[in-house]
Amino acid sequence: MNKSIKLISMCCTLAVTCAASAKTFEQAYQGISASKLHQHVKTISSDEFEGRLPTSAGEKKVLDCLTREFKTAGWQPGNNGSFLQPVELAEVTALAEMKLTIKGKGKSEQFNYVEDMVLGTSRFSELEQIKDSEIVFVGYGVNAPEYKWNDYEGIDVKGKTVVMLVNDPGFASEIPSLFTGSAMTYYGRWTYKYEEASRQGAAAAIIVHETAPASYGWSVVTNSWTGPQYSLYREDGNKGRVQIEGWLSLASTKAMFAQAGLDFTTYKNKAMQGPISKPLGLTASATVKSTVKKSSSYNFIATLPGSETPDEHVLLTGHWDHIGKNDDLPGDKIYNGAHDNATGIGGIIEIANALSSLDKAPKRSVTVIATTAEEQGLLGSKYYAQHPVYALNKTVGVLNLDSLNILGKTKDLVVNGLGKSEMENYLKVAANKQNRVLVKETNPGAGSYYRSDHFNFAKVGVPALYAGGGGKPVDAETAAYRKATLPKMRKCYHQACDEYNPEWDFSGAIQDLQVTFDVLYQVADSEDWPQWSKSSEFQRKN
């Protein structure tokens, strides 16, 4: 048996003991295992899986692993007899030989790919070009009627290049009444900004990168927005999108404003005080050449049928994909994605084994959706929300697992977007069993609620819960471990160093998996339908 087969086999044998004998809820709860989670994560994030890029050989390996795992645990194929839901993607890879040329005020400046900027296109096109396109600074690039804010008001940007700040006006101002204060809304996400620029008819849309409001450094931009980029396939070639979209480094942005005779910081401050648009008196030219191909990737869907109302479903989501490998990197070329998101997928396997080991299934069905192309803009969950296998009006709620807590046990439990729905009532019950209290995220400006797969379900009205980890370690020893580990973890986000470490403390992850298992069971074994809170921007649509 070669190494690859051995690893995949290991990923599939762990469920046998879990499903071998019926268990009470408490036995199943206590059976969620750190040692088994370690093995899942070690396997799924190994070099054999090649960084799990959608459509790659690594995709087939992880899907085969999940199929064997869930078959062994007794789960049923979730998509009309198949564990797989095809997701048609367009793969667009921008070639590196590009420049961004800014002209005006009697001079011309060139910005270099990766070093100064990252450009690409979401159109399924081998050539997109802007030439002498007028540049307009549009503040945060937001059109939000409910907040009485429109950076595009009174200006026509058709055919122009819009430059905008990352995040939304409330983040930098920290004024609670401005949007949601320091907590990011969807208007702060890069996905929204490109969508709105496209609706406004712009030719190009460029986001100014700053580490704090983006919540990640420039290296994340260069790692994530170079190489193959995916979008859901559209027959029209996605021509509704701007021709060119991308990012500009902070230093390059300041140089561009200086070229226009303006101070960037001054206009950044104006942008947070109210809607703004300012022609810079400059033009942009760029040519983006790309290779384009249509391909198919897959969501993985498995169902544990309910014992009384199997047509009603509670969903558990998490993404299996990561960002693959880069042969141009010196040394280690594989983005293993151990923390993000092999831990989440390993956690889903553990919860699935716990659920299938119960002496009686809950009343409602529980359905696992391990999504593709989350790293490319939540594409797998977006596709499922647009093409649901199970009717959305029969979908009770969704819980999401992304990167699990590898920092040890905590006294608190972070709820991203705290206060959004009644799903939190069940969460509070589960957290109380562990003597933990619910708290909001420490960095709400990162907009975590809008950055993982549950968000696409929230957009179509399904109450969605995203919780995990905490900031208060249970004891001094855990606090010391956390202090030593956290900087390394943050440094490796979307980097080749996100590799499995046998020294990771999964005790906190097990806490969170037990809580998630508990909430899933509570909702699935209930006849109640949790609702969104009145203050939430989401409401049920069916």
FITILO-6462 format. One record per residue (C-alpha): z, x, y. Coordinates in steps of 0.001 Angstrom, whole numbers, padded with zeros to 6 digits, always signed. Layout:
! residues N
ZXY...
***
This chain:
! residues 542
+000000+000000+000000-000992+001486+003349+001310+001555+006379-000392-001391+008116-000076-003718+005117+003512-002587+004544+004518-003481+008104+002901-006907+007967+004501-007611+004594+007912-006719+006009+007310-009236+008774+006832-011948+006194+009560-011392+003629+012570-012006+005859+012182-015787+005850+012619-016037+002084+016389-015679+002120+016709-017942+005168+014890-020835+003571+016337-020333+000106+019337-022658+000426+020164-025662+002591+022677-025005+005357+024818-026976+007748+024119-026663+011466+026972-024173+011867+025775-022029+008953+022236-021965+010342+023586-021187+013829+025638-018244+012541+022756-017071+010344+020617-016040+013311+020676-012321+012726+020515-009234+014939+019427-007038+012019+016525-009360+011215+015589-009585+014884+015480-005786+015002+013060-005756+012078+010792-008400+013609+010603-006539+016920+010088-003156+015272+007174-004520+013254+005419-006618+015907+005627-003855+018528+004536-001062+016197+001440+001017+016898-000248-000824+014030-000472-003908+016260-002234-001909+019005-000487-003604+021930-001572-007121+020844-004415-007551+023318-006144-010939+022891-009341-010756+020773-008390-007305+019432-007542-006219+015887-003904-006409+017003-004274-010139+017591-005324-010757+013990-002377-008748+012715+000219-010664+014707-001349-014047+013853-001451-013134+010169+002194-012099+010403+003212-015388+012030+001191-017432+009541+002877-015789+006551+006296-016039+008187+006065-019755+008951+004457-020635+005623+007308-018915+003824+009830-020781+005958+008215-024121+005054+006715-025048+008412+003458-026986+008510+000237-025974+010282+000432-027551+013722-003242-028083+014542-004783-030557+012109-004229-028415+009031-004470-025044+010796-001878-022770+012319-004433-021698+014917-005793-023379+018038-008964-021651+019287-008911-020741+022965-012296-019786+024373-011996-016934+026841-014302-015059+029137-013546-011349+029127-014524-009571+032337-013990-005818+032639-014594-004299+036066-016150-000852+036035-014174+001827+037822-016940+003083+040115-016118+000889+043084-015119+001429+046698-013795-000902+049350-015323-000041+052710-013709-001323+055901-015767-001080+059087-014946-001794+062705-013521-000396+065912-016113+002366+065804-015080+003793+062438-015424+003257+058728-012774+003816+056070-013088+003853+052296-010344+002832+049898-010380+004118+046328-009966+002167+043093-006464+002324+041579-005145+004743+044182-005550+002358+047137-006746-000950+045747-007644-002872+042619-010584-005273+042745-012245-007493+040169-013752-010910+039718-012835-014055+037827-016471-015100+037800-018344-014511+034560-020719-012190+036347-021922-008621+035882-022398-008125+039615-020436-009520+042555-020862-008117+046019-019611-008679+049541-021346-006993+052455-019957-006864+055983-017682-009817+055236-015402-010626+058179-011732-009929+057402-009122-012535+058327-005378-012114+057856-004058-015512+056709-000321-014832+056507+000878-015963+053099-002388-017739+052268-000529-021019+051792-001596-024625+052320+001518-026677+051526+001503-030153+053089+004982-030987+051773+006370-028003+053701+004143-028712+056730+002621-025261+056391-001072-024354+056437-002172-020788+057087-005791-021947+056947-005467-024622+059613-008048-024372+062394-010055-021541+060890-013187-021484+058751-013038-018687+056170-016217-019568+054275-017918-016330+053264-015092-014247+054712-012511-011916+053174-008955-013216+053421-006006-010835+053261-002570-012290+052543+001033-011384+051821+002592-011734+048383+005349-014332+047760+005970-017183+050232+007488-017459+053737+010980-018330+052540+011445-015055+050658+011360-012610+053543+013034-014930+056058+015803-016031+053649+016039-019231+055697+017201-021902+053187+015199-024654+054901+011943-022652+054822+010232-023544+051547+013120-022875+049147+014582-019904+050982+014707-016725+048947+013655-018555+045754+009910-018257+045216+007839-021411+044884+004478-021601+043128+002903-020990+046536+004153-017419+046263+002364-016634+043006-000811-014566+042977-002517-017190+040824-002030-019829+043531-003251-017530+046307-006581-016865+044603-006954-020563+043769-006347-021633+047374-008659-018986+048816-011336-020301+046457-010751-023877+047634-011130-022659+051216-014529-021128+050414-013623-017475+050984-015891-014775+049580-013014-012441+048705-009233-012709+048489-006978-009665+048653-003185-009693+048278-001050-007064+050004+001245-005445+047459+004907-004860+048301+007368-004097+045541+010282-006338+046596+008408-009618+047178+006101-008991+044198+009116-008006+042044+007123-005167+040479+005685-001828+041570+002118-000716+042214+001865+000755+038687+002201-002763+037267-000765-003835+039384-002870-000907+038213-001896-001403+034555-002263-005180+034505-005321-005759+036717-007515-002994+035342-009263-003093+031981-010291-006388+030341-009295-009461+032343-009416-012888+030760-009833-016432+031976-010498-019708+030236-014206-020028+029555-016136-022414+031795-019743-023441+031399-020380-022971+035130-019394-019297+034941-016279-019987+037009-018385-020004+040165-015736-022037+041955-013658-018863+042315-014019-016344+045113-016540-013625+044361-014006-010798+044503-010233-010847+044224-007725-008057+044138-004779-006143+045559-004373-003656+048393-001540-001125+048472+000940-001317+051328-000112+002065+052732-003776+001027+052705-002909-002272+054379-001076-000494+057190-004069+001811+057644-006424-001190+057813-004302-002918+060474-004094+000338+062424-007889+000582+062271-007940-002877+063901-005528-001662+066584-002747-003838+065204+000686-003227+063714+001073-004619+060202+004839-005129+060454+004431-007199+063622+002001-009560+061934+004055-009706+058775+007006-010896+060867+004824-013463+062612+003630-014734+059229+007127-015694+058119+007837-017551+061381+004979-020002+061043+001410-020480+059807-000925-017791+061072-004533-016692+060882-005803-013623+062675-009356-012210+062527-008969-008433+062389-012290-007576+063975-013172-005659+060808-015590-006217+057947-015292-005528+054214-017975-004398+051789-017513-003933+048061-019548-004065+044881-017883-005012+041608-019882-004313+038458-018452-005715+035257-019122-006141+031596-018822-009762+030516-018467-011369+027135-017315-014659+025707-014689-014454+023011-012177-016559+021141-008468-015997+020936-005849-018264+019394-002610-020046+020081-000384-020178+017005+001044-023660+016339+003546-024610+013617+005507-027822+013159+008715-028735+011380+008315-032519+010909+011113-034751+012119+013069-036803+009612+012857-040112+011538+010426-039950+014486+008005-037159+013570+005467-038273+016196+007875-037130+018940+007915-033368+019522+010228-030827+021111+008370-027590+021844+009445-023958+021621+007051-021554+023346+006653-017813+023744+003671-015483+024036+002574-013115+021277+000166-011070+023434+000612-007931+025482-001869-005678+027323-003299-003588+024489-004070+000094+024911-005729+002424+027393-007644+005336+025896-007715+007049+029299-003950+007515+029342-002640+011002+028583-000361+011040+025576+000787+007599+024413-002098+005165+024907-000548+001965+023513+001330-000650+025522+003534-001738+022610+005249-004552+024485+008473-004329+022473+010690-006009+025036+007820-008043+026506+007344-009979+024330+007960-008820+020772+011615-009728+021331+010649-013290+022270+008379-013706+019247+011004-012185+016973+013502-014651+018427+011174-017572+017728+010919-016463+014089+014704-016353+013804+015090-019837+015318+012346-021177+013060+014115-019805+010006+017396-021363+011160+015794-024781+011692+014006-024783+008346+017214-023825+006533+019075-026987+007663+020120-029418+004956+018397-032159+006971+015681-031812+009570+016417-033264+013032+015042-036724+013830+012170-035456+015950+009627-032794+015092+010036-029287+016462+006776-027504+017236+006406-023795+017936+003528-022653+020143+003092-018878+020259+000568-018519+023037-002244-016122+023742-003171-014468+027034+000115-015094+028838-000230-011684+030452-003617-012764+031829-002235-015704+033809-000546-018011+031242-003949-018907+029784-002906-019967+026277-000291-022425+027518-002691-023631+030217-005275-024365+027533-002768-026236+025366-001560-028294+028329-005192-029246+029001-005962-029820+025290-002657-030913+023719-002541-031275+019956+000358-033708+020327+000234-036302+023091+002111-035261+026208+003762-038687+026415+005239-037922+022984+006376-034448+024037+010069-034718+024837+010668-031301+026375+009901-027608+026073+012047-024480+025812+010563-021067+026457+011462-017588+025234+010153-014514+026985+011693-011025+026991+015132-011360+025401+018403-009856+026575+018749-006306+025212+021759-005497+027421+024614-006954+025375+026731-010108+025515+027417-011881+028799+029937-014369+030157+027208-016263+031996+023763-017651+031185+020905-017411+033688+018833-020557+034189+015546-019865+035938+014967-022704+038377+018500-024051+037942+018737-027760+038723+015215-028790+037785+015796-031117+034840+018215-032889+032499+017352-030332+029813+020128-028338+031431+022678-030937+030305+022060-029910+026689+022090-026264+027699+025503-026633+029290+026920-028083+026073+025492-025180+024067+026698-022551+026571+030203-024053+026619+030508-023339+022893+030191-019654+023783+032476-019947+026819+029551-019128+029095+028733-020670+032460+025280-021519+033788+024135-019543+036834+020887-019269+038767+018749-016143+038538+019924-013168+040595+016462-012618+042055+015025-016086+042692+012425-014475+044935+010665-013203+041802+009712-016801+040988+010512-016431+037299+010242-020165+036659+006554-020014+037613+005762-016872+035620+006000-017859+031976+004433-020327+029575+006729-023311+030088+005367-023633+033645+002051-025097+032487+003968-027832+030672+006046-028504+033763+002833-028945+035777+001756-031768+033463+005167-033433+033605+007017-032203+030510+010629-031183+031331+010746-027437+030747+013723-025116+030353+013637-021332+030733+017008-019632+030341+018430-016404+028961+020528-013360+029681+023217-013022+032276+024741-010670+034816+028380-010535+033751+028981-008335+030678+031772-009436+028359+033700-006158+028516+033773-002674+029986+031942-001089+027061+029060-003550+027416+029037-003000+031171+028630+000762+030678+025839+000263+028154+024139-002184+030490+024351+000219+033428+022727+002982+031373+020011+000809+029803+018884-001443+032648+017040+001226+034711+015089+002352+031631+014182-001235+030791+012917-001938+034305+010977+001325+034434+009091+000402+031267+007922-003072+032303+004180-003162+031450+004248+000561+030735+003504+002509+027557+007223+003284+027241+008066-000354+026400+008653+000660+022786+011133-000518+020170+014490+001234+020313+016855+000839+017332+019747+001444+019727+019095-001755+021680+022108-004065+021659+020794-007444+020466+024178-009185+020546+023246-010845+023856+019863-011833+022471+021599-013503+019527+023844-015410+021943+020734-016748+023695+018887-017531+020463+021875-019499+019211+021960-021422+022487+018227-022141+022263+018583-023251+018640+021457-025498+019683+019498-027114+022536+016424-027602+020353+018545-029328+017740+020386-031508+020275+017164-032759+021866+015297-033114+018589+018134-035020+016918+018503-037390+019875+016739-040543+020985+017114-039646+024674+014253-038558+026917+015407-035919+029414+013997-036371+032914+013280-034131+035874+015882-034069+038617+014987-035958+041791+014908-032695+043757+012366-031119+041404+008716-030755+042429+007789-031933+038914+008017-035450+037487+006930-037064+034236+003317-038223+034366+003305-040433+031263
***
